[in-house]
Amino acid sequence: MAVLRAERGVSRRELAAALGVHYQTIGYLERGEYSPSLHLALRIAGFFEVPVEVVFSLTPFPRLGSTS
């Protein structure tokens, strides 16, 4: 989600406002400290206009900068 935000120039606060959540929720999601409801996951994917699998996956995504 952080990569999508950066690509589109959207701050955590802007995304949070668009989704109707607290900006700290976005940080929790990006750090993997919080799992969104299905409704929120779909709203996030809709905001970025991508399939939900692009934002969320059952298998962990490699860390940014990782070579594996």
C-alpha positions as CSV (number, residue, x, y, z in Angstrom):
1,M,0.0,0.0,0.0
2,A,2.9,2.4,0.7
3,V,4.2,1.8,-2.8
4,L,0.8,2.6,-4.3
5,R,0.5,5.7,-2.2
6,A,4.0,6.9,-3.2
7,E,3.3,6.2,-6.9
8,R,0.2,8.3,-6.7
9,G,1.6,11.0,-4.4
10,V,-1.1,10.3,-1.7
11,S,-0.3,10.9,2.0
12,R,-1.5,8.7,4.8
13,R,-3.8,11.4,5.9
14,E,-5.3,11.9,2.4
15,L,-5.9,8.2,2.0
16,A,-7.4,7.9,5.5
17,A,-9.7,10.8,4.8
18,A,-10.8,9.2,1.5
19,L,-11.5,5.9,3.2
20,G,-13.1,7.4,6.3
21,V,-10.5,5.9,8.7
22,H,-8.0,7.4,11.1
23,Y,-4.6,8.1,9.5
24,Q,-2.9,5.9,12.0
25,T,-4.9,3.0,10.6
26,I,-3.1,3.4,7.3
27,G,0.2,3.1,9.1
28,Y,-0.9,0.0,11.0
29,L,-2.0,-1.6,7.7
30,E,1.3,-0.7,5.9
31,R,3.4,-2.2,8.7
32,G,1.3,-5.3,8.9
33,E,0.1,-4.6,12.4
34,Y,-3.5,-4.6,11.4
35,S,-5.6,-6.7,9.0
36,P,-8.4,-4.8,7.4
37,S,-12.0,-6.0,7.2
38,L,-13.0,-7.2,3.7
39,H,-15.0,-4.1,3.3
40,L,-12.0,-1.8,4.0
41,A,-9.7,-4.0,1.8
42,L,-12.1,-3.6,-1.1
43,R,-12.4,0.1,-0.5
44,I,-8.6,0.5,-0.5
45,A,-8.4,-1.5,-3.7
46,G,-11.1,0.6,-5.2
47,F,-9.4,3.8,-4.2
48,F,-6.3,2.7,-6.1
49,E,-8.3,1.2,-8.9
50,V,-6.5,-2.2,-8.7
51,P,-7.6,-5.7,-7.8
52,V,-7.6,-6.4,-4.1
53,E,-4.8,-9.0,-4.7
54,V,-2.5,-6.2,-5.7
55,V,-2.8,-4.6,-2.3
56,F,-3.3,-7.7,-0.1
57,S,-2.2,-11.3,-0.3
58,L,-2.2,-14.4,1.9
59,T,1.6,-14.8,1.2
60,P,3.8,-12.0,2.4
61,F,5.2,-9.7,-0.2
62,P,9.0,-9.3,-0.2
63,R,10.3,-6.3,1.7
64,L,11.1,-3.3,-0.5
65,G,14.8,-3.5,-1.5
66,S,14.9,-7.2,-0.9
67,T,16.7,-9.3,-3.5
68,S,14.8,-12.5,-2.7
